[in-house]
């Protein structure tokens, strides 16, 4: 590990020199790429420097204990030695986490798809509530949310909704939300007061750039039509809605959220690219089945990941055995504690796998 860290220190120095070179500054693509690499290496090197400082303090304290006869100074050296040992252990653990292989999609924006599952209207109502939960969470992080596609039902529910979240590291955080979410409560439409269980599915797809996915124009049919359902003024009076059909995969995407056909077309293509990119990602996941098993719910969309129990006011994440009794806050977007626990469990699983190897 330390040979690798020494190599990273040398690479960071090299990057700093390159970034001050006028020929590099003039090449914007290369400059951005090197800046990104620098920002990824800087925290690792900073933590390594902390590690080396703690190690040096241990050596200095041991030397003082060997050579010093003054009892007061010896006590001071012992305190410094204990603190430095704790700091050294913490830095070593932090470095192991920082050196874990990084998901290449972690820095990407995401497209989130929510679909009502079992439970009819109640599932659609819950889908709308989970959509609002993510919107509140994203807004709390100052991320931008943009609706791409939505199919609503008359009582305020959503059969399906797709939206883009634009923000630094959005995929690294939201990827743990993929899976089946289950709700247990008495539906408003239930006169007998019986608790029903309904489900929705959430898929978190990394945004795909045009360089990530090549779409052949011959493989697509583009249809334009009048937008349906509730819309803004004049949204239903022009052929602004766009539907894309991708023949090789059978994927159909539809966008009608904007008044402009051009904007809806751009949104539809963004959604299609993300779906095609996700298919490739799933193939890679399937090819690395063991790796997928070691991760916390980032691969299998059919996995039941969480239950929201309204009568008891609790939320349980089944992957990590976490139960929180703050349902109201969670439904208002306070999901950071769950996400942090998923990240910690994922890192622990990967560290354990790395040590086994």
LUMDOVO-673746 format. One record per residue (C-alpha): residue in three letters; residue number from 1; x, y, z negated. Coordinates in Angstrom, 3 decimals, decimal comma. Example, Ala and Ser with C-alpha at 12.3 -4.5 7.8 and 13.67 -1.06 7.14 Angstrom:
2
{node "Ala"; 1; {12,300; -4,500; -7,800}},
{node "Ser"; 2; {13,670; -1,060; -7,140}},
***
This chain:
357
{node "Unk"; 1; {0,000; 0,000; 0,000}},
{node "Unk"; 2; {2,776; 2,437; -0,906}},
{node "Unk"; 3; {4,655; 1,915; 2,365}},
{node "Unk"; 4; {1,445; 2,881; 4,152}},
{node "Unk"; 5; {1,046; 5,942; 1,911}},
{node "Unk"; 6; {4,604; 7,092; 2,679}},
{node "Unk"; 7; {3,793; 6,765; 6,390}},
{node "Unk"; 8; {0,662; 8,907; 5,885}},
{node "Unk"; 9; {2,689; 11,610; 4,122}},
{node "Unk"; 10; {5,063; 11,722; 7,099}},
{node "Unk"; 11; {2,123; 11,809; 9,524}},
{node "Unk"; 12; {0,502; 14,728; 7,676}},
{node "Unk"; 13; {3,744; 16,730; 7,893}},
{node "Unk"; 14; {3,900; 15,917; 11,611}},
{node "Unk"; 15; {0,294; 17,082; 12,068}},
{node "Unk"; 16; {0,965; 20,367; 10,269}},
{node "Unk"; 17; {3,873; 21,049; 12,612}},
{node "Unk"; 18; {1,817; 20,131; 15,683}},
{node "Unk"; 19; {-1,076; 22,389; 14,631}},
{node "Unk"; 20; {1,235; 25,381; 14,538}},
{node "Unk"; 21; {2,518; 24,632; 18,064}},
{node "Unk"; 22; {1,056; 27,184; 20,560}},
{node "Unk"; 23; {0,701; 24,523; 23,288}},
{node "Unk"; 24; {-1,484; 22,419; 20,951}},
{node "Unk"; 25; {-3,531; 25,424; 19,801}},
{node "Unk"; 26; {-4,256; 26,196; 23,447}},
{node "Unk"; 27; {-5,642; 22,682; 24,069}},
{node "Unk"; 28; {-8,960; 22,865; 22,185}},
{node "Unk"; 29; {-9,847; 19,183; 22,523}},
{node "Unk"; 30; {-6,485; 18,014; 21,184}},
{node "Unk"; 31; {-6,483; 20,731; 18,509}},
{node "Unk"; 32; {-9,909; 19,623; 17,208}},
{node "Unk"; 33; {-8,837; 15,960; 17,183}},
{node "Unk"; 34; {-5,672; 16,738; 15,208}},
{node "Unk"; 35; {-7,576; 18,992; 12,791}},
{node "Unk"; 36; {-10,010; 16,132; 12,110}},
{node "Unk"; 37; {-7,135; 13,730; 11,455}},
{node "Unk"; 38; {-5,515; 16,278; 9,135}},
{node "Unk"; 39; {-8,733; 16,728; 7,139}},
{node "Unk"; 40; {-8,987; 12,933; 6,724}},
{node "Unk"; 41; {-5,358; 12,507; 5,614}},
{node "Unk"; 42; {-5,126; 15,533; 3,278}},
{node "Unk"; 43; {-7,173; 14,087; 0,354}},
{node "Unk"; 44; {-5,226; 10,783; 0,514}},
{node "Unk"; 45; {-1,848; 12,547; 0,403}},
{node "Unk"; 46; {-3,075; 14,866; -2,359}},
{node "Unk"; 47; {-4,129; 11,859; -4,472}},
{node "Unk"; 48; {-0,787; 10,132; -3,725}},
{node "Unk"; 49; {1,051; 13,224; -4,973}},
{node "Unk"; 50; {-1,020; 13,071; -8,183}},
{node "Unk"; 51; {-0,044; 9,407; -8,506}},
{node "Unk"; 52; {3,676; 10,195; -8,108}},
{node "Unk"; 53; {3,390; 13,060; -10,621}},
{node "Unk"; 54; {1,788; 10,732; -13,200}},
{node "Unk"; 55; {4,515; 8,145; -12,588}},
{node "Unk"; 56; {7,206; 10,784; -13,091}},
{node "Unk"; 57; {5,552; 11,911; -16,348}},
{node "Unk"; 58; {5,612; 8,305; -17,608}},
{node "Unk"; 59; {9,331; 8,019; -16,854}},
{node "Unk"; 60; {10,068; 11,373; -18,540}},
{node "Unk"; 61; {8,033; 10,446; -21,628}},
{node "Unk"; 62; {9,785; 7,065; -21,967}},
{node "Unk"; 63; {13,167; 8,779; -21,679}},
{node "Unk"; 64; {12,185; 11,258; -24,406}},
{node "Unk"; 65; {11,063; 8,435; -26,696}},
{node "Unk"; 66; {14,422; 6,702; -26,188}},
{node "Unk"; 67; {16,535; 9,794; -26,803}},
{node "Unk"; 68; {14,505; 12,021; -29,140}},
{node "Unk"; 69; {14,676; 11,652; -32,944}},
{node "Unk"; 70; {12,344; 14,548; -33,859}},
{node "Unk"; 71; {9,086; 12,892; -34,965}},
{node "Unk"; 72; {6,870; 15,751; -33,762}},
{node "Unk"; 73; {8,374; 15,662; -30,272}},
{node "Unk"; 74; {8,075; 11,872; -30,216}},
{node "Unk"; 75; {4,336; 12,119; -31,005}},
{node "Unk"; 76; {3,959; 14,630; -28,192}},
{node "Unk"; 77; {5,777; 12,269; -25,816}},
{node "Unk"; 78; {3,489; 9,390; -26,856}},
{node "Unk"; 79; {0,376; 11,476; -26,106}},
{node "Unk"; 80; {1,768; 12,472; -22,704}},
{node "Unk"; 81; {2,644; 8,833; -22,010}},
{node "Unk"; 82; {-0,896; 7,602; -22,783}},
{node "Unk"; 83; {-2,516; 10,360; -20,707}},
{node "Unk"; 84; {-0,174; 9,699; -17,778}},
{node "Unk"; 85; {-0,847; 5,939; -17,880}},
{node "Unk"; 86; {-4,609; 6,570; -17,699}},
{node "Unk"; 87; {-4,087; 9,070; -14,875}},
{node "Unk"; 88; {-1,857; 6,604; -13,004}},
{node "Unk"; 89; {-4,499; 3,850; -13,210}},
{node "Unk"; 90; {-7,239; 6,223; -12,060}},
{node "Unk"; 91; {-5,132; 7,478; -9,123}},
{node "Unk"; 92; {-4,325; 3,916; -8,073}},
{node "Unk"; 93; {-8,041; 2,983; -8,011}},
{node "Unk"; 94; {-8,911; 6,197; -6,140}},
{node "Unk"; 95; {-6,193; 5,502; -3,573}},
{node "Unk"; 96; {-7,505; 1,978; -2,946}},
{node "Unk"; 97; {-10,947; 3,440; -2,196}},
{node "Unk"; 98; {-9,518; 6,208; 0,007}},
{node "Unk"; 99; {-7,570; 3,603; 2,013}},
{node "Unk"; 100; {-10,605; 1,393; 2,685}},
{node "Unk"; 101; {-11,328; 1,094; 6,423}},
{node "Unk"; 102; {-13,575; 3,998; 7,397}},
{node "Unk"; 103; {-16,806; 3,469; 9,306}},
{node "Unk"; 104; {-16,184; 5,304; 12,619}},
{node "Unk"; 105; {-19,778; 6,567; 12,538}},
{node "Unk"; 106; {-19,599; 8,127; 9,055}},
{node "Unk"; 107; {-19,100; 11,688; 10,287}},
{node "Unk"; 108; {-21,957; 11,503; 12,805}},
{node "Unk"; 109; {-25,394; 13,074; 12,609}},
{node "Unk"; 110; {-28,236; 10,563; 12,359}},
{node "Unk"; 111; {-31,577; 9,736; 13,883}},
{node "Unk"; 112; {-33,969; 8,243; 11,334}},
{node "Unk"; 113; {-36,953; 6,143; 12,430}},
{node "Unk"; 114; {-39,749; 5,397; 9,972}},
{node "Unk"; 115; {-42,500; 2,942; 10,950}},
{node "Unk"; 116; {-45,585; 1,867; 9,014}},
{node "Unk"; 117; {-45,633; -1,895; 8,415}},
{node "Unk"; 118; {-48,068; -4,044; 6,459}},
{node "Unk"; 119; {-50,885; -2,158; 4,764}},
{node "Unk"; 120; {-52,740; -0,247; 7,494}},
{node "Unk"; 121; {-53,603; 3,365; 6,634}},
{node "Unk"; 122; {-51,916; 3,097; 3,240}},
{node "Unk"; 123; {-48,615; 2,161; 4,939}},
{node "Unk"; 124; {-48,983; 5,151; 7,289}},
{node "Unk"; 125; {-49,617; 7,476; 4,323}},
{node "Unk"; 126; {-46,513; 6,122; 2,573}},
{node "Unk"; 127; {-44,462; 6,544; 5,770}},
{node "Unk"; 128; {-45,409; 10,251; 5,756}},
{node "Unk"; 129; {-44,390; 10,550; 2,093}},
{node "Unk"; 130; {-41,008; 8,898; 2,710}},
{node "Unk"; 131; {-40,488; 11,219; 5,693}},
{node "Unk"; 132; {-41,102; 14,202; 3,396}},
{node "Unk"; 133; {-38,740; 12,674; 0,811}},
{node "Unk"; 134; {-35,899; 12,619; 3,346}},
{node "Unk"; 135; {-36,712; 16,128; 4,582}},
{node "Unk"; 136; {-36,510; 17,477; 0,995}},
{node "Unk"; 137; {-33,236; 15,600; 0,412}},
{node "Unk"; 138; {-31,713; 16,915; 3,643}},
{node "Unk"; 139; {-32,818; 20,478; 2,912}},
{node "Unk"; 140; {-31,236; 20,207; -0,553}},
{node "Unk"; 141; {-27,919; 19,441; 1,162}},
{node "Unk"; 142; {-28,477; 22,272; 3,666}},
{node "Unk"; 143; {-28,737; 19,807; 6,559}},
{node "Unk"; 144; {-30,902; 20,557; 9,564}},
{node "Unk"; 145; {-33,922; 18,329; 10,257}},
{node "Unk"; 146; {-35,530; 18,180; 13,699}},
{node "Unk"; 147; {-38,543; 15,990; 14,528}},
{node "Unk"; 148; {-38,122; 13,989; 17,746}},
{node "Unk"; 149; {-41,228; 11,826; 17,933}},
{node "Unk"; 150; {-44,281; 11,379; 15,703}},
{node "Unk"; 151; {-47,513; 9,367; 15,847}},
{node "Unk"; 152; {-49,948; 10,637; 13,227}},
{node "Unk"; 153; {-53,255; 9,315; 11,924}},
{node "Unk"; 154; {-56,167; 11,565; 10,984}},
{node "Unk"; 155; {-55,830; 11,319; 7,184}},
{node "Unk"; 156; {-52,309; 12,736; 6,995}},
{node "Unk"; 157; {-50,357; 9,551; 7,559}},
{node "Unk"; 158; {-47,790; 8,632; 10,178}},
{node "Unk"; 159; {-47,707; 5,354; 12,099}},
{node "Unk"; 160; {-44,190; 6,302; 13,151}},
{node "Unk"; 161; {-41,843; 9,260; 13,043}},
{node "Unk"; 162; {-38,326; 9,806; 14,382}},
{node "Unk"; 163; {-36,201; 12,768; 13,353}},
{node "Unk"; 164; {-32,624; 13,944; 13,644}},
{node "Unk"; 165; {-30,586; 15,012; 10,611}},
{node "Unk"; 166; {-27,649; 17,242; 11,492}},
{node "Unk"; 167; {-25,038; 17,686; 8,781}},
{node "Unk"; 168; {-21,488; 16,799; 7,792}},
{node "Unk"; 169; {-21,232; 13,101; 6,918}},
{node "Unk"; 170; {-24,982; 12,496; 7,293}},
{node "Unk"; 171; {-24,528; 8,884; 8,451}},
{node "Unk"; 172; {-22,082; 8,050; 5,625}},
{node "Unk"; 173; {-24,842; 8,909; 3,137}},
{node "Unk"; 174; {-28,111; 7,957; 4,810}},
{node "Unk"; 175; {-26,988; 4,624; 6,309}},
{node "Unk"; 176; {-27,871; 2,923; 3,007}},
{node "Unk"; 177; {-31,551; 3,776; 3,586}},
{node "Unk"; 178; {-31,971; 1,270; 6,447}},
{node "Unk"; 179; {-34,359; -1,547; 5,599}},
{node "Unk"; 180; {-37,870; -2,274; 4,357}},
{node "Unk"; 181; {-39,300; 0,038; 1,674}},
{node "Unk"; 182; {-42,231; -1,338; -0,329}},
{node "Unk"; 183; {-44,895; 0,652; -2,206}},
{node "Unk"; 184; {-47,141; -0,693; -4,965}},
{node "Unk"; 185; {-50,079; 1,490; -5,968}},
{node "Unk"; 186; {-53,864; 1,894; -5,935}},
{node "Unk"; 187; {-54,772; 3,393; -2,534}},
{node "Unk"; 188; {-57,040; 6,454; -2,489}},
{node "Unk"; 189; {-59,397; 4,464; -0,262}},
{node "Unk"; 190; {-59,627; 1,590; -2,791}},
{node "Unk"; 191; {-62,761; 1,842; -4,919}},
{node "Unk"; 192; {-62,013; -1,211; -7,072}},
{node "Unk"; 193; {-58,807; 0,209; -8,511}},
{node "Unk"; 194; {-56,678; -2,755; -7,398}},
{node "Unk"; 195; {-52,958; -2,329; -6,795}},
{node "Unk"; 196; {-51,980; -2,917; -3,167}},
{node "Unk"; 197; {-48,540; -3,585; -1,724}},
{node "Unk"; 198; {-47,674; -1,917; 1,590}},
{node "Unk"; 199; {-44,426; -1,681; 3,511}},
{node "Unk"; 200; {-42,629; 0,621; 5,898}},
{node "Unk"; 201; {-39,351; 0,147; 7,757}},
{node "Unk"; 202; {-36,571; 2,707; 7,946}},
{node "Unk"; 203; {-33,825; 2,588; 10,581}},
{node "Unk"; 204; {-30,881; 4,999; 10,363}},
{node "Unk"; 205; {-29,069; 5,302; 13,703}},
{node "Unk"; 206; {-25,851; 7,254; 14,240}},
{node "Unk"; 207; {-26,296; 9,957; 16,872}},
{node "Unk"; 208; {-24,668; 8,822; 20,107}},
{node "Unk"; 209; {-22,825; 11,284; 22,313}},
{node "Unk"; 210; {-22,868; 10,891; 26,085}},
{node "Unk"; 211; {-19,308; 9,533; 25,870}},
{node "Unk"; 212; {-20,520; 6,760; 23,505}},
{node "Unk"; 213; {-23,274; 5,480; 25,811}},
{node "Unk"; 214; {-23,484; 5,480; 29,594}},
{node "Unk"; 215; {-27,045; 5,542; 30,950}},
{node "Unk"; 216; {-27,470; 4,749; 34,628}},
{node "Unk"; 217; {-30,220; 6,890; 36,173}},
{node "Unk"; 218; {-31,415; 3,849; 38,177}},
{node "Unk"; 219; {-32,193; 2,087; 34,891}},
{node "Unk"; 220; {-34,669; 4,738; 33,718}},
{node "Unk"; 221; {-38,144; 5,877; 34,629}},
{node "Unk"; 222; {-39,092; 9,394; 33,497}},
{node "Unk"; 223; {-42,795; 10,204; 33,101}},
{node "Unk"; 224; {-44,169; 13,623; 32,181}},
{node "Unk"; 225; {-47,672; 14,179; 30,823}},
{node "Unk"; 226; {-49,866; 16,353; 28,657}},
{node "Unk"; 227; {-49,040; 16,209; 24,963}},
{node "Unk"; 228; {-51,725; 14,518; 22,867}},
{node "Unk"; 229; {-52,941; 15,080; 19,324}},
{node "Unk"; 230; {-52,359; 18,142; 17,191}},
{node "Unk"; 231; {-49,974; 20,607; 18,754}},
{node "Unk"; 232; {-49,031; 24,237; 18,747}},
{node "Unk"; 233; {-50,721; 26,817; 20,891}},
{node "Unk"; 234; {-50,591; 25,794; 24,585}},
{node "Unk"; 235; {-48,675; 22,582; 23,792}},
{node "Unk"; 236; {-51,593; 20,502; 25,104}},
{node "Unk"; 237; {-52,191; 22,547; 28,265}},
{node "Unk"; 238; {-48,982; 21,797; 30,204}},
{node "Unk"; 239; {-47,153; 18,644; 31,235}},
{node "Unk"; 240; {-44,579; 19,067; 28,440}},
{node "Unk"; 241; {-44,486; 15,542; 26,961}},
{node "Unk"; 242; {-41,751; 13,217; 28,243}},
{node "Unk"; 243; {-41,631; 9,409; 28,193}},
{node "Unk"; 244; {-38,500; 7,453; 29,089}},
{node "Unk"; 245; {-38,570; 3,752; 29,968}},
{node "Unk"; 246; {-35,229; 1,924; 29,952}},
{node "Unk"; 247; {-35,634; -1,129; 32,186}},
{node "Unk"; 248; {-32,662; -3,303; 31,023}},
{node "Unk"; 249; {-33,759; -3,239; 27,360}},
{node "Unk"; 250; {-37,460; -2,447; 27,623}},
{node "Unk"; 251; {-37,021; 0,476; 25,219}},
{node "Unk"; 252; {-39,659; 3,208; 25,607}},
{node "Unk"; 253; {-39,217; 6,592; 23,905}},
{node "Unk"; 254; {-41,647; 9,480; 23,882}},
{node "Unk"; 255; {-41,231; 13,114; 22,864}},
{node "Unk"; 256; {-43,927; 15,776; 22,688}},
{node "Unk"; 257; {-42,891; 17,918; 19,709}},
{node "Unk"; 258; {-41,729; 20,897; 21,797}},
{node "Unk"; 259; {-43,635; 23,171; 24,171}},
{node "Unk"; 260; {-40,848; 22,884; 26,727}},
{node "Unk"; 261; {-40,582; 19,806; 28,936}},
{node "Unk"; 262; {-36,805; 20,391; 29,086}},
{node "Unk"; 263; {-36,484; 20,320; 25,292}},
{node "Unk"; 264; {-38,634; 17,197; 25,002}},
{node "Unk"; 265; {-36,530; 15,509; 27,678}},
{node "Unk"; 266; {-33,324; 16,327; 25,763}},
{node "Unk"; 267; {-34,839; 14,933; 22,553}},
{node "Unk"; 268; {-36,024; 11,774; 24,309}},
{node "Unk"; 269; {-32,558; 11,161; 25,777}},
{node "Unk"; 270; {-30,942; 11,717; 22,353}},
{node "Unk"; 271; {-33,276; 9,108; 20,876}},
{node "Unk"; 272; {-32,663; 6,643; 23,726}},
{node "Unk"; 273; {-28,869; 7,043; 23,451}},
{node "Unk"; 274; {-29,045; 6,379; 19,708}},
{node "Unk"; 275; {-31,131; 3,228; 20,252}},
{node "Unk"; 276; {-28,771; 1,870; 22,931}},
{node "Unk"; 277; {-25,731; 2,684; 20,783}},
{node "Unk"; 278; {-27,415; 0,923; 17,851}},
{node "Unk"; 279; {-27,907; -2,228; 19,933}},
{node "Unk"; 280; {-24,150; -2,318; 20,547}},
{node "Unk"; 281; {-23,498; -1,698; 16,836}},
{node "Unk"; 282; {-25,829; -4,564; 15,873}},
{node "Unk"; 283; {-23,971; -6,889; 18,240}},
{node "Unk"; 284; {-20,707; -5,915; 16,529}},
{node "Unk"; 285; {-22,316; -6,478; 13,098}},
{node "Unk"; 286; {-23,511; -9,918; 14,136}},
{node "Unk"; 287; {-20,031; -10,776; 15,394}},
{node "Unk"; 288; {-18,650; -9,817; 11,965}},
{node "Unk"; 289; {-21,273; -11,590; 9,865}},
{node "Unk"; 290; {-19,037; -11,966; 6,817}},
{node "Unk"; 291; {-18,225; -8,257; 6,767}},
{node "Unk"; 292; {-21,911; -7,461; 7,043}},
{node "Unk"; 293; {-22,676; -9,673; 4,043}},
{node "Unk"; 294; {-20,146; -7,785; 1,939}},
{node "Unk"; 295; {-21,805; -4,463; 2,666}},
{node "Unk"; 296; {-24,743; -2,985; 0,802}},
{node "Unk"; 297; {-27,702; -3,156; 3,156}},
{node "Unk"; 298; {-26,258; -1,359; 6,149}},
{node "Unk"; 299; {-26,797; -4,124; 8,692}},
{node "Unk"; 300; {-30,042; -6,042; 8,264}},
{node "Unk"; 301; {-33,156; -3,995; 9,050}},
{node "Unk"; 302; {-35,498; -6,732; 7,809}},
{node "Unk"; 303; {-34,038; -6,662; 4,299}},
{node "Unk"; 304; {-36,431; -5,465; 1,562}},
{node "Unk"; 305; {-34,243; -2,868; -0,066}},
{node "Unk"; 306; {-36,477; -0,877; -2,413}},
{node "Unk"; 307; {-39,811; -0,916; -4,261}},
{node "Unk"; 308; {-41,704; 2,215; -5,324}},
{node "Unk"; 309; {-44,114; 1,238; -8,114}},
{node "Unk"; 310; {-46,509; 4,125; -8,775}},
{node "Unk"; 311; {-48,448; 2,730; -11,806}},
{node "Unk"; 312; {-45,157; 2,289; -13,715}},
{node "Unk"; 313; {-43,459; 5,366; -12,237}},
{node "Unk"; 314; {-40,406; 3,357; -11,266}},
{node "Unk"; 315; {-38,208; 2,818; -8,239}},
{node "Unk"; 316; {-36,074; -0,338; -7,931}},
{node "Unk"; 317; {-33,274; -0,840; -5,426}},
{node "Unk"; 318; {-33,067; -4,626; -5,060}},
{node "Unk"; 319; {-29,605; -4,713; -3,445}},
{node "Unk"; 320; {-27,833; -3,301; -6,499}},
{node "Unk"; 321; {-30,343; -4,052; -9,274}},
{node "Unk"; 322; {-30,902; -0,366; -10,060}},
{node "Unk"; 323; {-34,222; 0,737; -11,602}},
{node "Unk"; 324; {-35,042; 4,390; -12,259}},
{node "Unk"; 325; {-38,130; 5,740; -14,002}},
{node "Unk"; 326; {-38,370; 9,038; -12,169}},
{node "Unk"; 327; {-40,613; 8,246; -9,226}},
{node "Unk"; 328; {-41,999; 11,798; -8,898}},
{node "Unk"; 329; {-38,519; 13,322; -8,607}},
{node "Unk"; 330; {-37,400; 10,659; -6,118}},
{node "Unk"; 331; {-40,459; 11,234; -3,908}},
{node "Unk"; 332; {-39,495; 14,935; -3,924}},
{node "Unk"; 333; {-36,072; 14,103; -2,474}},
{node "Unk"; 334; {-33,999; 13,409; -5,601}},
{node "Unk"; 335; {-32,375; 10,250; -4,219}},
{node "Unk"; 336; {-28,692; 11,115; -4,772}},
{node "Unk"; 337; {-28,342; 8,808; -7,798}},
{node "Unk"; 338; {-29,541; 5,833; -5,727}},
{node "Unk"; 339; {-27,247; 6,691; -2,823}},
{node "Unk"; 340; {-24,222; 7,170; -5,127}},
{node "Unk"; 341; {-24,898; 3,761; -6,711}},
{node "Unk"; 342; {-25,107; 2,136; -3,249}},
{node "Unk"; 343; {-21,832; 3,757; -2,177}},
{node "Unk"; 344; {-20,095; 2,595; -5,388}},
{node "Unk"; 345; {-21,411; -0,967; -4,966}},
{node "Unk"; 346; {-20,336; -1,019; -1,312}},
{node "Unk"; 347; {-16,830; 0,187; -2,207}},
{node "Unk"; 348; {-16,547; -2,375; -5,016}},
{node "Unk"; 349; {-17,568; -5,197; -2,657}},
{node "Unk"; 350; {-15,037; -4,098; -0,044}},
{node "Unk"; 351; {-12,243; -3,755; -2,644}},
{node "Unk"; 352; {-13,020; -7,229; -3,955}},
{node "Unk"; 353; {-12,908; -8,653; -0,421}},
{node "Unk"; 354; {-9,608; -6,846; 0,267}},
{node "Unk"; 355; {-8,036; -8,304; -2,907}},
{node "Unk"; 356; {-9,188; -11,799; -1,954}},
{node "Unk"; 357; {-7,417; -11,426; 1,385}},
***
